[in-house]
Amino acid sequence: MNLVLTVLLIISSVILIASILLQSGKSAGLSGSIGGGAEQIWGKNKARDYDEKFDKVTKISAIVFIASALLMSWIQ
């Protein structure tokens, strides 16, 4: 059980870091530099869709990260 939670914690933390870095901020961040070309090709609605998807992924991975960290501390 401890091994499964450790793997889940590592995977969720990597996904959480990546999804936070890919979100656009006030200065457009990393997502703006990557998605800049996509915005020109598909329009601004596509960029908003990417931000919404990254937002959902961030929320889900944060919940999984917190739950697995709490379970690991409870087991130990």
Secondary structure, DSSP 8 states (H G I E B T S, - for coil): -HHHHHHHHHHHHHHHHHHHHHS--TT-HHHHHHHHHHHHHH-HHHHHHHHHHHHHHHHHHHHHHHHHHHHHHHH-
